[in-house]
Amino acid sequence: MFGVCYYPEHWPQSKWQEDAQMMAELGLTYVRIGEFAWSKLEPNPGELNFNWLDEAILTLSNAGLKVVLGTPTATPPKWLIDQHPDILPIDVNSGLVRGFGSRRHYDFSSEIYLRESIRITKALAARYGAHRGVVGWQTDNELCCHDTTLSGSANALRGFQSWCRDRYQSIEQLNSDWGNVFWSMDYRDFSEIELPILAVTETNPAHRLAYRRFSSDQVVNYHNQMIAVIRQHTSTQFITHNFIPMNETGVDNFALAAPLDFTSYDNYPLGRTDLLMSDAPAEQLRRYMRSGHPDFATYYHDQTRGLLNRGFWIMEQQPGPVNWANNNPRPAPGMIRFWTIEAFAQGADCLCYFRWRQAPFAQEQMHAGLLRPDNSKTEAWSEAEQAIAEIARLDLGNQPIPTACVAIITGVEGLWVSDIEKQGQAYDFNSVQFSFYSALRELGVNVDFISIDADFSPYKIVVAPSLPIIDAAFVKKCKESNAQFIFGPRTGSKTSEFGYPQSLPPGLLQSLLPVRVLSVETLRSDCTESLSWNGQIYESCRWREQLDAGDAEVIAQYHNGEPAIVKNGNITYLGTLTNSAFLVDFLQQQCQEGKIETYRFGDDIRVSQRGNLMFAFNYSDQTYELPLTADTILLLGEKNLEPLEIAVWQAPDKTSLLK
């Protein structure tokens, strides 16, 4: 299924019918509208104007298109801000108001804004909740984009004080849990608590962790109330949200996704590549400048799918140059088709291109669409047309994503801990997690992202790249599981309130792994030392722990002979970060021992499986000969896989070739 993001309010009504007909002729089914249109829906306080939206939905429906209606709460109108200026958030780094004039200019702790959001959402849901032309809803838009999770407002302070009172019950308990005896930080009453911002030097990490938890809860509460309002008025329309990844927002996306029918993601491979590889050598960046890194898009596809463990939508797909990265190159020829098919290979059920027509005004006028402002078709049009036809031939509706044999435990608490206490500038939660994922992708292994609360029984290997806070229930699940567990450094290194375990890290995990972390050193990225494993020498870098191995088996050593990686039963613990070469070799061995097939085709060849279909994607600039047997049925592409090309073939039976 395919769709597009459309803004009828940006164009004369005389264009709408032609646009709708062209959408249908391209093979699109869904059209998302309305997510930024509050000022058109309510130009003055209480003066609701749905006439234009009625007409837009009717026009699209008459062309056979199905509407996904966005709630307009990402852009409160000027009159609302003028009436209630305390809706605006306060920047936590400067203490200044983040003003009107763009988007996402609201504070999740503002009770007034919550009330107004409920009001406009209720009005829309009451009018369109049973409308035959509307099949679903998108809540808000990219919640917490632009660093809007945290606010330093008076609203946030009052909310945080109340949240602390509910969590800790007594101020004595809070002082004890936070260790406020240090630096005379004791509070006498919850009303004395301030936000952990704008202090002379670093604030208490336990205080900051509580503030992150509170802020995430505020977002989840806001979102839940929007969903509840829509549910009151419809029983047949779906509700989704286009998520920003947890590592960017610091919000618990598992909690945020829980009430939704499915999750969505906005896929901008070149924008993310430019931002995430901004410090990479020019030669490396140039390699992926027009294609995107081989693992960036799927990294977020798989996380989005994992939030509810079901198919997801791409609600926005990059169609050409964007406007918001540091640099915005054109995609290489064929990449719109490439990214489209890649998303479906990772479990997407629908993909919507952003946007229909490039805007000739305002902030996104340099952002490409399927059409230019003069209505001429961009290069993306023909590529989308080709991809739509090819996906139809593959009949992916009957090809579900199989449960992977390997899972990565992810969650926002690991991000919070590493952000609050980096200990070294070279340690980055997302980079650590991505390094494990990318190594598994290079091995051709499907990966599920799961929460710490998930069922581990479907998996042969469970990887936890960064899990600093664990509890007894998690340890019990590990003990009862038949899976092999691979833990990265920092595991069990903090209590639930950001304390240091009295038994030393890895804390509660010591009941399964008799190891103590005696000390930690952090190094600059370019200061590496050797790591000896399996008769080979690799790199130990950035984060290195001094381990007392106890009775555990030492399977890798630092240059000085001290233990670096240890194992006990089904638990393996890495006391150091390493280079990618080690992770690929090490994880390949773990997969072999777990009887999981790997397909190490090449640095820039990626393989995925959906149902009984195998997909190969060539991100390199070289032709690669796929090692396919003579009886392989190729459904798309060739055995000699050209640069930036795709091949799809049918597995000889229904079992996974990636297991």
C-alpha positions as CSV (number, residue, x, y, z in Angstrom):
1,M,0.0,0.0,0.0
2,F,1.2,3.5,-0.8
3,G,0.2,7.0,0.0
4,V,1.3,10.6,0.1
5,C,1.4,13.6,2.4
6,Y,-0.8,16.4,1.1
7,Y,-1.6,19.9,2.2
8,P,-4.8,21.1,0.5
9,E,-4.7,24.3,2.5
10,H,-1.5,25.3,0.6
11,W,-3.1,25.2,-2.8
12,P,-6.1,26.7,-4.6
13,Q,-9.2,24.5,-4.4
14,S,-9.2,24.5,-8.2
15,K,-6.1,22.2,-8.0
16,W,-7.5,19.6,-5.7
17,Q,-9.4,17.5,-8.1
18,E,-6.5,17.3,-10.6
19,D,-4.2,16.4,-7.7
20,A,-6.5,13.6,-6.5
21,Q,-6.8,12.1,-10.0
22,M,-3.0,12.2,-10.4
23,M,-2.5,10.5,-7.0
24,A,-4.9,7.7,-8.0
25,E,-3.3,7.3,-11.4
26,L,0.2,6.9,-9.7
27,G,-1.2,4.0,-7.7
28,L,-1.5,5.7,-4.3
29,T,-4.3,4.7,-1.9
30,Y,-3.8,6.9,1.2
31,V,-3.5,10.6,1.7
32,R,-2.4,12.2,5.0
33,I,-3.8,15.7,5.6
34,G,-4.5,18.2,8.3
35,E,-1.7,17.8,10.8
36,F,-0.6,21.5,10.7
37,A,-3.9,23.2,9.8
38,W,-5.2,24.5,13.2
39,S,-5.2,28.1,12.1
40,K,-7.3,27.1,9.0
41,L,-9.7,25.0,11.1
42,E,-10.1,27.6,13.8
43,P,-9.0,31.0,12.5
44,N,-10.4,32.8,15.6
45,P,-11.2,31.4,19.1
46,G,-14.2,29.2,18.9
47,E,-14.8,29.9,15.2
48,L,-14.5,26.4,13.7
49,N,-14.3,26.2,9.9
50,F,-14.5,22.6,8.6
51,N,-16.0,23.5,5.2
52,W,-12.7,23.4,3.3
53,L,-11.7,20.2,5.0
54,D,-15.1,18.6,4.2
55,E,-14.5,19.5,0.5
56,A,-10.9,18.3,0.5
57,I,-11.9,14.9,2.0
58,L,-14.8,14.6,-0.5
59,T,-12.5,15.4,-3.4
60,L,-10.0,12.8,-2.4
61,S,-12.7,10.2,-1.7
62,N,-14.3,10.8,-5.1
63,A,-11.0,9.8,-6.6
64,G,-11.0,6.5,-4.7
65,L,-8.4,7.7,-2.1
66,K,-8.5,7.1,1.7
67,V,-7.8,9.9,4.1
68,V,-5.6,9.7,7.2
69,L,-6.5,12.8,9.2
70,G,-3.8,14.4,11.4
71,T,-4.7,16.2,14.6
72,P,-3.3,19.7,14.3
73,T,-1.8,20.0,17.8
74,A,1.8,20.4,16.6
75,T,1.1,24.0,15.6
76,P,-1.0,26.0,18.1
77,P,-2.2,29.2,16.3
78,K,-1.1,32.7,17.2
79,W,-4.4,33.7,18.9
80,L,-4.1,30.8,21.3
81,I,-0.5,31.7,22.2
82,D,-1.5,35.4,22.7
83,Q,-4.3,34.3,25.0
84,H,-2.1,31.9,27.0
85,P,1.6,32.7,26.5
86,D,2.5,30.2,29.2
87,I,1.7,27.5,26.7
88,L,5.2,28.2,25.3
89,P,8.1,26.0,26.5
90,I,11.1,27.3,28.2
91,D,14.5,26.3,26.9
92,V,16.4,24.3,29.5
93,N,19.8,25.5,28.4
94,S,19.1,29.2,28.4
95,G,16.0,29.7,30.4
96,L,14.5,31.7,27.5
97,V,11.0,31.3,26.1
98,R,10.9,29.3,22.8
99,G,8.5,31.5,20.9
100,F,5.8,31.4,18.2
101,G,6.8,31.3,14.6
102,S,7.7,27.7,13.8
103,R,6.1,24.5,15.1
104,R,6.0,22.3,18.3
105,H,5.9,25.5,20.4
106,Y,4.1,24.0,23.4
107,D,4.8,22.7,26.8
108,F,3.6,19.2,27.6
109,S,3.1,20.3,31.3
110,S,0.7,23.1,30.3
111,E,-2.8,22.1,31.5
112,I,-4.3,24.8,29.3
113,Y,-2.7,23.4,26.2
114,L,-3.8,19.9,27.1
115,R,-7.4,21.3,27.5
116,E,-7.2,23.1,24.1
117,S,-5.7,20.0,22.4
118,I,-8.5,17.9,23.7
119,R,-11.0,20.4,22.5
120,I,-9.8,20.7,18.9
121,T,-9.2,16.9,18.7
122,K,-12.7,16.2,20.0
123,A,-14.3,18.6,17.5
124,L,-12.5,16.8,14.6
125,A,-13.2,13.3,16.0
126,A,-16.9,14.1,16.4
127,R,-17.2,15.3,12.8
128,Y,-15.0,12.7,11.1
129,G,-15.0,9.7,13.4
130,A,-17.6,8.0,11.3
131,H,-16.8,9.6,8.0
132,R,-16.5,7.0,5.2
133,G,-13.7,8.9,3.5
134,V,-11.5,8.9,6.7
135,V,-9.9,5.6,7.5
136,G,-7.5,6.6,10.2
137,W,-5.8,9.2,12.4
138,Q,-2.3,10.4,13.0
139,T,-1.9,12.0,16.4
140,D,0.0,15.3,16.5
141,N,3.2,15.1,14.4
142,E,6.7,13.8,15.3
143,L,6.2,14.3,19.1
144,C,9.2,15.9,20.8
145,C,11.0,16.7,17.6
146,H,13.3,19.8,17.8
147,D,14.3,19.0,21.4
148,T,10.9,19.7,22.9
149,T,10.6,16.9,25.4
150,L,12.1,19.0,28.3
151,S,10.8,22.4,29.4
152,G,12.0,24.6,32.2
153,S,8.7,26.3,32.7
154,A,6.7,27.0,35.8
155,N,4.2,24.5,34.6
156,A,6.9,21.9,34.3
157,L,8.2,22.7,37.8
158,R,4.7,22.3,39.4
159,G,4.2,19.1,37.6
160,F,7.6,17.7,38.6
161,Q,7.1,18.5,42.2
162,S,3.7,16.7,42.1
163,W,5.3,13.8,40.3
164,C,8.1,13.5,42.9
165,R,5.5,13.6,45.7
166,D,3.6,10.7,44.1
167,R,6.8,8.7,43.4
168,Y,8.7,9.1,46.7
169,Q,5.8,9.7,49.1
170,S,8.1,11.5,51.7
171,I,10.7,14.1,51.3
172,E,13.0,12.0,53.5
173,Q,12.7,9.1,51.0
174,L,13.6,11.4,48.1
175,N,16.6,12.8,49.9
176,S,17.8,9.3,50.7
177,D,17.2,8.0,47.2
178,W,18.9,10.9,45.5
179,G,21.8,11.1,48.0
180,N,21.1,14.8,48.7
181,V,23.4,14.8,51.7
182,F,26.1,15.3,49.1
183,W,26.8,19.1,48.6
184,S,24.1,20.0,51.1
185,M,21.3,19.4,48.6
186,D,18.7,18.2,51.1
187,Y,15.1,19.4,50.7
188,R,12.7,20.1,53.5
189,D,9.5,19.9,51.4
190,F,8.5,18.9,47.9
191,S,7.7,22.5,47.2
192,E,11.4,23.3,47.5
193,I,12.4,21.0,44.6
194,E,13.7,22.9,41.5
195,L,14.2,21.6,38.0
196,P,17.8,20.3,37.5
197,I,18.7,23.1,35.0
198,L,20.7,26.3,34.9
199,A,22.9,25.5,37.9
200,V,26.4,26.6,38.4
201,T,27.9,23.2,37.6
202,E,26.4,19.7,37.1
203,T,23.3,18.9,39.0
204,N,22.6,15.7,40.9
205,P,22.3,12.8,38.4
206,A,19.5,11.2,40.4
207,H,17.6,14.5,40.1
208,R,18.2,14.6,36.4
209,L,17.0,11.0,36.0
210,A,13.8,11.8,37.8
211,Y,13.3,14.8,35.6
212,R,13.8,12.7,32.5
213,R,11.3,10.2,33.8
214,F,8.8,12.9,34.6
215,S,9.2,14.6,31.2
216,S,8.7,11.3,29.4
217,D,5.6,10.5,31.5
218,Q,4.2,14.0,30.6
219,V,4.5,13.2,26.9
220,V,2.9,9.8,27.3
221,N,0.0,11.2,29.3
222,Y,-0.6,14.0,26.7
223,H,-0.6,11.4,23.9
224,N,-2.9,9.0,25.8
225,Q,-5.5,11.7,26.3
226,M,-5.5,12.5,22.6
227,I,-6.0,8.9,21.7
228,A,-8.8,8.5,24.2
229,V,-10.7,11.4,22.7
230,I,-10.5,9.9,19.2
231,R,-11.5,6.4,20.5
232,Q,-14.7,7.9,21.9
233,H,-15.9,8.8,18.4
234,T,-14.7,5.9,16.3
235,S,-14.6,2.2,16.4
236,T,-13.4,1.5,12.9
237,Q,-10.7,4.0,12.1
238,F,-7.1,3.3,13.1
239,I,-4.8,5.5,15.1
240,T,-1.1,5.8,14.6
241,H,1.8,8.3,15.2
242,N,4.9,9.1,13.2
243,F,7.6,8.5,15.8
244,I,10.9,10.2,16.3
245,P,13.5,7.6,17.6
246,M,14.0,7.4,21.3
247,N,17.6,8.3,21.0
248,E,16.6,11.7,19.7
249,T,13.7,12.5,22.0
250,G,14.5,10.8,25.3
251,V,10.9,9.6,25.5
252,D,9.8,6.0,26.2
253,N,8.5,5.1,22.8
254,F,7.3,1.7,24.1
255,A,4.9,3.5,26.5
256,L,4.0,6.1,23.8
257,A,3.1,3.3,21.3
258,A,1.1,1.1,23.6
259,P,-2.4,2.4,22.9
260,L,-1.9,2.7,19.1
261,D,-3.1,0.3,16.4
262,F,0.3,0.4,14.7
263,T,3.4,2.7,14.6
264,S,4.8,4.9,11.9
265,Y,8.1,6.4,11.1
266,D,9.4,9.2,8.9
267,N,12.3,7.9,6.7
268,Y,14.9,10.4,5.6
269,P,18.0,8.4,4.9
270,L,20.2,11.2,3.5
271,G,19.3,13.7,6.2
272,R,20.1,11.2,8.9
273,T,23.3,10.1,7.2
274,D,24.5,13.7,7.0
275,L,23.7,14.4,10.7
276,L,24.9,11.1,12.2
277,M,28.1,11.0,10.1
278,S,29.0,14.6,10.5
279,D,32.2,13.7,12.3
280,A,33.1,10.9,9.8
281,P,36.1,11.3,7.4
282,A,35.1,12.9,4.2
283,E,35.9,9.8,2.2
284,Q,33.5,7.7,4.3
285,L,30.7,10.2,4.1
286,R,31.1,10.6,0.4
287,R,30.7,6.8,0.1
288,Y,27.1,7.1,1.5
289,M,26.3,10.7,0.7
290,R,23.7,10.0,-2.0
291,S,22.5,6.5,-0.8
292,G,22.5,6.7,3.0
293,H,24.4,4.5,5.3
294,P,23.5,0.8,4.7
295,D,22.1,0.4,8.2
296,F,20.7,3.7,9.2
297,A,17.2,3.4,7.7
298,T,16.7,-0.2,8.7
299,Y,18.0,0.5,12.2
300,Y,15.0,2.8,12.7
301,H,12.6,0.6,10.7
302,D,13.3,-2.3,13.0
303,Q,13.0,-0.2,16.1
304,T,9.6,1.2,14.9
305,R,8.4,-2.4,14.1
306,G,9.6,-3.5,17.5
307,L,7.5,-1.0,19.5
308,L,4.4,-3.1,19.0
309,N,5.9,-6.1,17.3
310,R,3.8,-5.7,14.2
311,G,3.8,-4.1,10.8
312,F,4.4,-0.4,10.6
313,W,3.9,2.5,8.2
314,I,6.4,4.9,6.7
315,M,4.4,8.0,7.0
316,E,6.9,10.2,5.3
317,Q,9.5,9.0,2.8
318,Q,12.3,11.3,1.5
319,P,11.7,11.9,-2.3
320,G,14.7,14.1,-3.0
321,P,16.8,16.8,-1.3
322,V,15.6,17.9,2.1
323,N,16.1,21.2,3.8
324,W,17.0,20.5,7.4
325,A,20.3,18.6,7.5
326,N,23.7,20.4,7.6
327,N,24.1,19.4,3.9
328,N,21.3,18.2,1.6
329,P,22.5,16.3,-1.5
330,R,20.3,14.8,-4.1
331,P,19.7,11.0,-3.9
332,A,21.5,8.9,-6.4
333,P,19.4,7.7,-9.3
334,G,17.2,4.8,-8.2
335,M,17.4,5.5,-4.5
336,I,13.7,6.4,-4.0
337,R,12.8,3.0,-5.4
338,F,15.6,1.4,-3.3
339,W,14.5,2.9,0.0
340,T,10.8,2.1,-0.8
341,I,11.5,-1.6,-1.3
342,E,13.9,-1.7,1.6
343,A,11.1,-0.4,4.0
344,F,8.8,-3.1,2.9
345,A,11.5,-5.7,3.3
346,Q,11.8,-4.6,6.9
347,G,8.1,-5.0,7.6
348,A,6.4,-1.9,6.4
349,D,2.7,-2.3,5.4
350,C,2.3,1.1,3.8
351,L,4.7,3.9,2.6
352,C,3.7,7.5,2.1
353,Y,5.9,9.9,0.1
354,F,6.5,13.4,1.6
355,R,5.3,15.5,0.1
356,W,3.0,15.6,-2.9
357,R,4.1,19.0,-4.2
358,Q,7.1,21.1,-3.2
359,A,5.9,24.2,-1.3
360,P,6.8,27.5,-2.9
361,F,6.9,29.3,0.4
362,A,7.9,29.2,4.1
363,Q,10.3,27.0,5.9
364,E,10.2,23.9,3.7
365,Q,10.3,25.5,0.3
366,M,13.7,23.7,-0.4
367,H,12.2,20.3,0.5
368,A,11.5,18.2,-2.6
369,G,8.2,16.5,-3.4
370,L,6.9,14.2,-6.0
371,L,6.0,17.3,-8.0
372,R,7.8,20.7,-8.3
373,P,5.9,23.9,-7.6
374,D,5.3,24.3,-11.3
375,N,3.5,20.8,-11.3
376,S,6.3,19.1,-13.3
377,K,7.2,15.6,-12.1
378,T,10.5,15.1,-10.2
379,E,12.8,12.1,-10.7
380,A,11.1,10.5,-7.7
381,W,7.8,10.2,-9.6
382,S,9.0,7.5,-12.0
383,E,10.9,5.7,-9.3
384,A,7.8,5.6,-7.1
385,E,5.8,4.4,-10.0
386,Q,8.2,1.5,-10.6
387,A,8.4,0.6,-6.9
388,I,4.6,0.6,-6.6
389,A,4.3,-1.9,-9.5
390,E,7.1,-4.1,-8.1
391,I,5.7,-4.2,-4.6
392,A,2.3,-5.2,-6.0
393,R,3.9,-8.1,-7.9
394,L,5.6,-9.4,-4.7
395,D,2.3,-9.7,-2.9
396,L,3.8,-8.8,0.5
397,G,0.5,-9.0,2.3
398,N,1.0,-12.7,2.5
399,Q,4.7,-12.3,3.6
400,P,4.9,-11.5,7.3
401,I,8.2,-10.7,8.9
402,P,9.4,-13.8,10.8
403,T,10.4,-13.5,14.4
404,A,14.1,-13.2,14.4
405,C,16.5,-15.5,16.2
406,V,18.4,-12.5,17.6
407,A,17.0,-9.7,19.7
408,I,18.5,-6.4,20.9
409,I,17.1,-5.0,24.1
410,T,16.6,-1.3,23.8
411,G,15.0,1.3,26.0
412,V,15.2,4.9,27.0
413,E,16.7,4.5,30.4
414,G,20.1,3.5,29.0
415,L,20.0,6.7,27.0
416,W,19.1,8.8,30.0
417,V,22.0,7.3,32.1
418,S,24.6,7.8,29.4
419,D,23.4,11.3,28.6
420,I,23.4,12.3,32.3
421,E,26.8,10.6,33.1
422,K,28.9,10.2,30.0
423,Q,32.1,9.8,32.0
424,G,33.8,10.2,28.6
425,Q,32.9,12.3,25.6
426,A,33.5,9.4,23.3
427,Y,30.7,7.2,24.9
428,D,27.4,7.6,23.1
429,F,24.4,5.3,23.8
430,N,23.1,5.3,20.3
431,S,26.5,4.6,18.7
432,V,27.1,1.7,21.0
433,Q,23.7,0.2,20.2
434,F,24.0,0.8,16.5
435,S,27.4,-0.9,16.4
436,F,25.9,-4.2,17.6
437,Y,23.0,-3.8,15.2
438,S,25.2,-3.0,12.2
439,A,27.5,-6.0,12.9
440,L,24.4,-8.3,12.9
441,R,23.2,-6.7,9.7
442,E,26.5,-7.2,8.0
443,L,26.1,-10.9,8.9
444,G,22.7,-11.0,7.2
445,V,20.9,-11.7,10.4
446,N,17.3,-10.4,11.0
447,V,17.1,-8.5,14.3
448,D,14.1,-7.7,16.6
449,F,14.3,-4.7,18.9
450,I,12.6,-5.6,22.2
451,S,12.0,-3.9,25.6
452,I,13.5,-5.2,28.8
453,D,10.0,-6.5,29.7
454,A,9.6,-8.6,26.6
455,D,9.3,-12.3,26.3
456,F,12.8,-13.8,25.6
457,S,11.6,-17.3,24.7
458,P,11.5,-16.8,20.9
459,Y,15.2,-15.9,20.7
460,K,18.4,-17.8,20.6
461,I,20.6,-14.8,21.3
462,V,19.6,-11.7,23.2
463,V,22.0,-8.7,23.0
464,A,21.9,-5.8,25.5
465,P,24.4,-3.2,24.3
466,S,23.7,-0.8,27.2
467,L,21.5,-1.7,30.1
468,P,22.7,0.2,33.1
469,I,19.5,-0.2,35.2
470,I,18.2,-3.8,35.7
471,D,15.9,-5.3,38.3
472,A,15.4,-8.7,39.9
473,A,12.6,-9.6,37.5
474,F,14.9,-9.2,34.6
475,V,17.6,-11.3,36.1
476,K,15.1,-14.0,36.9
477,K,14.0,-14.0,33.2
478,C,17.6,-14.3,32.1
479,K,18.1,-17.3,34.5
480,E,15.0,-19.1,33.2
481,S,15.8,-18.4,29.5
482,N,17.5,-20.8,27.1
483,A,18.9,-17.9,25.1
484,Q,22.5,-16.8,25.1
485,F,22.8,-13.3,26.6
486,I,25.5,-10.8,25.5
487,F,25.8,-7.7,27.7
488,G,27.8,-4.6,26.8
489,P,29.7,-2.5,29.3
490,R,27.8,-0.5,31.9
491,T,25.2,-3.3,32.4
492,G,23.8,-3.2,36.0
493,S,26.0,-0.2,36.8
494,K,23.3,1.9,38.4
495,T,20.5,1.4,40.8
496,S,16.9,2.4,39.9
497,E,17.7,5.9,41.5
498,F,21.1,6.3,39.8
499,G,23.1,5.0,42.7
500,Y,26.3,2.9,42.4
501,P,25.6,-0.7,43.4
502,Q,27.1,-1.5,46.8
503,S,28.3,-4.9,45.4
504,L,29.8,-3.0,42.4
505,P,28.6,-3.4,38.8
506,P,27.1,-5.4,37.2
507,G,25.0,-5.2,40.3
508,L,22.1,-7.7,40.3
509,L,23.5,-9.6,37.4
510,Q,26.2,-10.9,39.7
511,S,23.8,-13.7,40.7
512,L,24.4,-15.1,37.2
513,L,27.8,-13.7,36.5
514,P,30.4,-13.7,39.4
515,V,32.2,-10.6,38.2
516,R,33.0,-7.2,39.7
517,V,33.8,-4.0,37.9
518,L,36.7,-2.5,39.9
519,S,37.1,0.7,37.9
520,V,36.3,2.3,34.6
521,E,38.5,4.4,32.3
522,T,37.3,6.3,29.2
523,L,39.6,7.1,26.3
524,R,39.5,9.5,23.3
525,S,38.2,7.8,20.2
526,D,41.6,7.9,18.6
527,C,43.3,6.3,21.6
528,T,42.8,2.6,21.2
529,E,44.6,-0.4,22.8
530,S,44.7,-4.0,21.8
531,L,42.2,-6.7,22.6
532,S,43.1,-10.4,22.3
533,W,40.3,-12.8,21.4
534,N,40.3,-16.2,19.7
535,G,43.9,-15.9,18.7
536,Q,43.3,-12.5,17.0
537,I,44.1,-8.9,17.9
538,Y,41.3,-6.3,17.8
539,E,40.8,-2.8,19.3
540,S,39.6,-1.9,22.8
541,C,38.4,1.6,22.8
542,R,36.5,4.5,24.4
543,W,35.1,2.7,27.5
544,R,37.2,0.1,29.3
545,E,36.4,-1.7,32.6
546,Q,38.8,-3.3,35.0
547,L,37.2,-6.6,35.8
548,D,37.6,-9.0,38.7
549,A,36.5,-12.2,36.8
550,G,35.9,-14.3,39.9
551,D,35.0,-17.8,38.8
552,A,33.9,-16.7,35.3
553,E,35.7,-17.8,32.2
554,V,37.9,-15.2,30.6
555,I,37.5,-15.3,26.9
556,A,39.3,-12.1,25.8
557,Q,42.1,-10.0,27.4
558,Y,43.4,-6.5,27.3
559,H,47.0,-5.9,26.2
560,N,48.2,-6.3,29.8
561,G,46.6,-9.7,30.2
562,E,43.7,-8.4,32.4
563,P,40.2,-9.9,31.6
564,A,38.2,-7.9,29.1
565,I,35.3,-10.3,28.2
566,V,34.1,-13.0,30.5
567,K,31.5,-15.7,30.4
568,N,29.5,-17.8,32.8
569,G,26.9,-20.2,31.5
570,N,24.6,-18.4,29.1
571,I,25.9,-15.0,30.1
572,T,28.7,-13.2,28.3
573,Y,29.9,-9.8,29.5
574,L,31.9,-7.3,27.4
575,G,33.9,-5.0,29.7
576,T,35.0,-2.8,26.8
577,L,33.8,-1.1,23.7
578,T,35.5,-2.5,20.6
579,N,35.9,-1.9,16.9
580,S,33.4,-3.2,14.3
581,A,35.7,-5.9,13.1
582,F,35.6,-7.6,16.5
583,L,31.8,-7.3,16.8
584,V,31.3,-8.9,13.4
585,D,33.7,-11.8,14.1
586,F,32.5,-12.3,17.6
587,L,28.8,-12.2,16.8
588,Q,29.3,-14.5,13.8
589,Q,30.8,-17.1,16.2
590,Q,27.9,-16.7,18.6
591,C,25.5,-17.2,15.8
592,Q,27.3,-20.3,14.6
593,E,27.3,-21.7,18.1
594,G,23.5,-21.0,18.3
595,K,23.0,-22.6,14.8
596,I,21.9,-19.3,13.3
597,E,22.9,-19.1,9.7
598,T,24.8,-16.0,8.7
599,Y,25.4,-14.4,5.2
600,R,28.5,-12.3,5.2
601,F,28.2,-11.1,1.6
602,G,30.3,-8.0,1.8
603,D,30.7,-4.7,3.7
604,D,27.9,-2.9,1.8
605,I,25.6,-5.8,0.8
606,R,22.6,-6.2,3.1
607,V,20.1,-9.1,3.2
608,S,16.7,-9.2,4.8
609,Q,13.8,-11.7,4.9
610,R,10.1,-11.2,4.8
611,G,8.0,-14.4,4.8
612,N,9.6,-16.7,2.3
613,L,11.1,-13.8,0.3
614,M,14.8,-12.9,0.5
615,F,15.9,-9.3,-0.3
616,A,19.4,-8.2,-1.2
617,F,20.5,-4.6,-1.4
618,N,23.8,-3.4,-2.9
619,Y,24.9,-0.2,-1.2
620,S,28.4,-0.4,-2.8
621,D,29.8,1.0,-6.0
622,Q,30.7,-2.5,-7.3
623,T,28.7,-5.3,-8.9
624,Y,28.3,-8.3,-6.6
625,E,27.5,-11.9,-7.6
626,L,25.0,-13.3,-5.2
627,P,25.8,-16.9,-4.2
628,L,22.4,-18.3,-5.4
629,T,21.8,-21.9,-6.4
630,A,20.7,-22.7,-9.9
631,D,17.1,-23.4,-8.8
632,T,16.7,-20.0,-7.2
633,I,13.6,-18.2,-8.4
634,L,14.5,-14.5,-8.8
635,L,11.4,-12.3,-8.6
636,L,13.3,-9.0,-8.9
637,G,16.7,-8.1,-10.1
638,E,19.6,-10.2,-11.2
639,K,22.1,-12.6,-9.7
640,N,24.9,-10.1,-10.6
641,L,23.7,-7.3,-8.4
642,E,24.6,-4.0,-9.8
643,P,25.5,-1.0,-7.6
644,L,22.5,0.5,-5.7
645,E,20.3,-2.3,-7.0
646,I,18.0,-4.8,-5.5
647,A,17.3,-8.5,-5.9
648,V,14.4,-10.5,-4.5
649,W,14.1,-14.2,-4.6
650,Q,12.0,-16.9,-3.2
651,A,13.4,-19.2,-0.6
652,P,13.2,-22.9,-1.5
653,D,10.8,-23.5,1.4
654,K,9.0,-21.6,4.1
655,T,11.8,-21.8,6.6
656,S,14.1,-18.8,7.2
657,L,17.3,-18.7,5.3
658,L,18.6,-16.2,8.0
659,K,18.3,-18.6,10.9
